[in-house]
Structures are given as C-alpha cells and as structure tokens.
Amino acid sequence: MKILQVITSLQIGGAEHVVVHLTKLLRQKGHTVDMVVFNGEETAFMRELEETGCRIYKFGHGVYNIKYIPKLRRIMREYDIIHTHNSSPQLFAAIANIGLGKVLITTEHSTNNRKREHPMFSFVDKWMYGKYAKIVTISRIAEDKLCNYLGISTNQVADSLRDKITTINNGVDVNAFYHASSLPELEHHGQFVSVMVAGFREAKDQDTVIRAIALLPDEYELWLVGDGVRRPKIEAEIVKQNVTERVKLLGIRSDVPQILKSADVIVMSSHWEGLSLSNIEGMSSGKPFVASEVNGLKEVTADYGILFPHGDAEALADVIKKLHDDSEYYHQVAKRCYQRALQYDIRKMVDAYEQLYDVVQQ
C-alpha cells in the first residue's frame, strides 16, 4: 500500500510520537509510507523519519494556510490512502479530496479540543467527517466524547457517520521502556524521586504535583520532563511552594525511557487526556504509575496503577508517601502497571491500523 500521513508538525508530542512510530513500523512491513508536514521546521522526529527513507513534504511554517490545499491535492494523487492527524490536516485533506476520490482516514488524538466549545464548528466538522472512510479515536472515552459532540448516540445503529467511528488504542514500545538502563547522571542516593513527562501546556497540571512534593519531607524530589508555554507559571509555582532545590526541570528529552528508569514513581496529574502515551510509557517502565482520575487516564490506570482525585495535592502526596514507606505495596503496583502496559504494545496498534487500511481499500 502507498500511504500518506498528514500532520501539522513533527514537534515532540503524543500525536507526533504515534505517527512517527506508526510510519516506521508500517515501512518495516513493506508499505510505502510518506508524510506531509504543514509546519516544516526541522525536528528530531523529522530526522528520525528521514533516516528510514521516508519522504517528507514540508509545506511552510504555519498550520492554517489555505495555500496548502492545492499543494496537498497534488501530492495526494500519488497515494492509495490519506491518513490525517490534527484539525487543519483533517479539514484541508477533505477539501483537497473533492473530485479526487482518494480514501481518507483520520485519527482524533484527544478527548477534547477548543473548537468543540463553539457550536458553529460542529456543522463544518460533520461535513468534514462525512468525507472520511474511517474516523479513529484513541480510546473509548475519546470515542464517546466525539459522538456526543457530533450529536450521535454511541449505541446508534444505521447511521452513516456513527458507522465510520472506531477506536484503536495508542501504543508504545513496551520492551524499550522496561529494559532501559538508568542514567548515571540522575542517580539520587537517599532521595525518593517522582517524575512527570508532559508538555508545559493547559491540559497538563504540573502545579498539583509540585504542591504535593511541597507537602512532603526534603527527601522527596520531583523531575519535570517537557517544556512549553506554561513554563513561567510552573517556575513561579516552584518558587511559591519553596521547592526550588527539590524540583528539577529536565526540558525536552529524547532519553525518556532512561529517565523513567532512573526515577522511583511516575506521576501524571493532567486535567484531561486522549489516551496518554506518557501513561502507557510510565507503566512500561516497571515503576508504579500514579494518575489523576480524569478522562484518558482513568481507563488505563484503574485497577492497575493508582488514581487520585483531580487537583488534590494532599491525596497525591499521601500516595507517594505510601509507595515510599511500603516496599511490598510499591512492587505490587509496579508489577500490575507493567502487566497493563503489555496490553498497549505498539505492535498491536500498528497491526490494527494495517487491518483498517486493508478494510477501507476493499
């Protein structure tokens, strides 16, 4: 098959991670998979793909330029399946495909986005989604949220749009995380370290885990991996809570498996998620995973890792302390988390997409 992936950018992020690894593994299976990137800024993900021989069409430096539509149309002619990710590629590909008749698939990578707050967008989206052969959500909760936004019952039958919506869970390379080595430069003798891997943006809630660490004795430390627009607010919260000596900002990293292996507990205190890759990566590391009880985290974590009430720093601090104090409990939770992660191995995700491509081509 000749498959074209279309995405806004290849910056470090959950959707980008999925698309890059999906592309690499499909190419290993013998498929031709290339990519259109609206924002063609050079990134580590882009270099990683180019090393595999993947052709990357770089359009410019923005994501909502309507001049991309005719460019995209010309490229789409050469491929069997067009697979889009993020809002502008979804819409632009649907427009570009008018009269072209290519098979379109799209993936919704979150349970929530801002355009769903405005009713007028639902009319445009219903038209747009109607042009797709399949609409993939990354979790059951994300599927329910999309159906609700479009005014479709999740149990509705004989509805052309509802029939197009399906779920394929995100996946990670579980073995790569479980067998990673810890980093010597992050050795922490006598400290009990929690780590959160997430962009510094609205959906994430680093503030709660910072406040939780502030409630604990000095032997408790926090590492924050990531960067973004909320960095000044996060730095201000660290100062406010008087934990500048116990919170390390590690920035955007390419060695996340090794960082997770170097920590003691993995925390994700988000406001919401789609199906968080950091959730699955954390569980893959062989360490206990602790998450806020919100959509996109609770469905993976429940009964395996530990959930705490959204935004409750005291409850989170209590969880971290119990994991520190009770070695048997610590190892029980870590074992359950790894068993759960195996259900989300990336090869299962790739196989599911490959089967979907086969179905829509028939």
N, C-alpha and C positions, 0 to 999 in steps of 0.2 A: 504494500500500500504506500501511496505518497500522501503524507500528512503534513499539513501546515499549522503550526501553533502560532497564535496571535495574542500578544500580551502588551501591556503598556510599557513595562521596563523590565530590566533584569537586575534591579537593586536587590539587596538582601531582604527577603521576606518570605512568608509562608507560601503564598501562591507561586512566587517565583521558584522557590525550592521544589515544589511539586512539579512544575512544568519542566524545569531543568532535568530532574531525575527521571521523569516520565519519558522525556525525549531521549535521554541517553540509553535507557533500558529498551525502549522500542527500537532504537537503531541497532542495539546488540542483537535483537531478534530478527534483524534483516530488513526492517522497514526503512523507507526514506522519510526522514522527519526533519523539516527545516522550520525556521522561525521568523516571524515578523515582530520587530520591537519598535513601538512608536517613539519612545524616548531612547535614542541610540547611544546614550552615554556609556562609555566603557566601564565594565564591572568585572569582578572576579567570576561571577556566573557566566558572563559572556565569553570570557577567555576559556573557561572550562568547557563550554559547548564547542567553541571553535576548534579546540584541540581534538575533538572527536570527528571533525569533518562536517559538522552541521553548518549549513549555510544560514547566515543571519542577515535579514534585510533590515537595515537601520533607517528609520524614517526621518528623525529630527530630534528636537529637544523638548517637545511638548506632547501632550496626550490627547488633546481635543481639537486638533487642526483638521478641518474638513477636507483639506487638500490631500489628506492621507487616503480618502475613499477611492479616488481613481487609481492611485498607486497600488492600493490593496487589491483592487479588482483585477489589475493586470497580472499580479503575482498569483492570485487565487486560481486563474485559468489553468495553471500547471499542476494542480494537486487534486487528489480524489476527495479528501476530507479536510475541512477547515475547522479547527478546534480553537475557540476563543476563550479568553480569560479577562476579567475586569470589564467595567462598564463601557468605556469608549470602544474597545475592540468588538464587544458584543454588538453594539449599535452600528458601527461602521461596516462590519462584515455583512450584517443583514441588508444594509442599503446597497453595498457593493455587489451583492449576490443577485440583485433584481435582474432578471433576464439571463442570468448566468447558469443557474440551476445546480450549483455545487452543494454537496452535503455539508450542512453546518451542525456542529456540536458546540455547546458552551458549558463551562463549569462555573457555578456560583461558589466562591471560596469563603463566604462568611454567612452568619445568621442575620446580619444587619448591615445596612449602609444608609447614608444620609438621604439619598434620593427617594427612599421608601417613605420618608416623612412627608413628602409632598404628593398629594393625590393626583396631580396632573401627570406625573411621570408614569403612573400605572397604565394610562392609555397608550403611551408610547411603548412601554415595556410589553404590554400584551401583544401589540403588533409585532414587535421585535422578536419575542419568544416564539410567536407563531411561525416565524420563518426558519426555525431550527428543527432539525430532526430529533434531537435529544437535548434535554437540559439536565445537567448533572449537578446535584448538591453533594456536599462533602460529609453530611451527617443527616440523621433522621430529623433532628431538630431544625437544621437548616432547610430541609425539605418542607416541614410543616410551616415554617416562617414564610417561605416563598409562596406556598399555596395560599396562605392567609392573606398575604399582600396582593395576590392576583385575584382574590375573591373566589378561590376554588376550594371545595371541601377535600380533605386528604383522602376521604373514602369515596369520593365521587367517581362514578363509572361512566363510560360512554361520553367522555369529554375529551376533545382532541388535544387541548393544551395539557390537561392533567395526565393524559397517557404518555406525554413526552418527558415527564419529570421522573427521574430516577436518582438513586443515591449510590455513590461509590466512595467509600471511606478513604481519606488520605492515609498515606503510609510512609514509613521511614525504613532505612536500612538498620534493622534491629541489631544485627550482629556487629555492625561497625560501632555502635554505641556501647554495646555490652562488653566488647573485647577491647575497647580503647584503653590506652595507658594514661595514668595521671601525669600532670605536668610538674616537674621538679620545682619550677619557679613559683608554683602555687601551693607548695607544702605548708601546712598550718599546724604546727605542734601545739597541742593544748587548746586549740580553737575549734568550735563546732560551727561549720560553715553551711549556710543556706545560699542557694543561687537561684536567680530568676533570669531566664533568657527571653527577652521580649523587646520589641521596638519601643522607644520612648514616645508613645502616642496615646490618643484619647482612650482607645479601647482597653489599654493596659492600666494597671493600677499598682505601680511600684510603691506609691505612697503608703499603702496598707502594710506591706511587708517591711518597709523602713520603720514605721511606727511599732510594728511587732518586735523588731530587733531592739528598738529603744527600750522596750519593756523588760528585756532580758538582761542578765548579767554580762559583764565585759567579755567573757569567754565566747560569746555568741557573735558571729561575724556574718556579713551579707556581701555577696558579689552580684552586681547587676551587669548583665551582658546585653549590649544593644546601644542604640543612640536614636536621636530624633528630636522633634520639635518641642517636646516637653522636658528636655534636659535641664533648662534653667529652673523649672519648677521642682524637678526632682532634686537638684543640687540644693535648692532653698529648703526643701523638706529635710534633707540630711542635716543641714546646719541647724534648723529649727529643733530637731529632735536630739541634737548634740551627740551625733554618732559618726562624725567625720573620720574618726580613727578606726571605725568598725565596718564601714561600708566602702567597698571598692567598686569603682566604675571601670569595667574592663573594655568598654567600647564594642564595636562590631568585630566579631572574631570569626575566623574560618576553622578554628580548632574546638568547636563546641563539644564534641564527644569527649575530648580530653579534659575540658573544663568541668563537665558534669561528673566525670570520674574522679576529679580532684576534690569535689565538694562532698558534703555529708547528706544534705537534703535538697531536693529540687522543689521549688515553690512557683506557683503560677496564680497570682492574685488579680486576674483580669476582671473587667466589668462585663465583657462578653467575648465569645469566640465563635468561629465557624466549627471547625474541628481542629484544634490547635496542634500543629506539628510539635511545638515545644512540649506539649502534654505527652505525646507518644515518645518523643526523644527522651524526656525525663524518665519515663517508665522503662525505657530500653536500657538505661544506664546501670540498672541493678541497684539503684538507690530509692529510698522512699519518695513518693511524689505527693505533694500537698497542693490542693487547688481550691479556689473559691467556688461556691456552689452556684454556678451560673451556666446558662446555655452554652453548649460547645465544650465544656469541661466536665460537667457532672455526668454526662452519659458515658464517657470513657473511664472516668476516675471512680465512680460509685462502686462500692463493694470490693475494690482492689486497692486504690490509694486512699487518701484521707481528704475529705471535704470539710471546709469551714464556712460559716456564714459570710456572705459577700460583704466586704468592707470592715469586717470585725477583727481589728488588730489584736485584741486581747485573746480571742479564740485561737487565732493563728499562733500567737506566742505560746499558748498552752500546748498546742500540738507539737511545735518544735521542741519545747522543753521535754515533753513526754518521750519523744524519739531520742533525745539525748540521754535521758535518765534510764530508759528501759531497753536494754540491748536486745532482749528476746523479741519484744514488740517491734523494734526497729527492723530486725531481719525478717520477721513475718511479713511486714508491709512491703519491704523491698522485693521479696520473693513473689508476692501477689502482683506487684506492679509489672515485673518482668513477664510473668505469665500473660498478663493482659496485653502487653506490648506486642507479643508474638502474634496476636490476632490482627495486628495492623501493619504487618510487614509490607514493605513497599512492593515486593514482587506480586503480592495478591492484588494490590491496586493496579499495577501495570497489566496483569492478566485480565482484570475486569474491563479496563479501557480497551484492550485489544479485542475482547469479545464484543464490546459495544460497537467498535468500528466495523467489525465483520457484519453485525446485525443491520446497521444503517446502510451498508452498501448493497444489501440484498434487495 
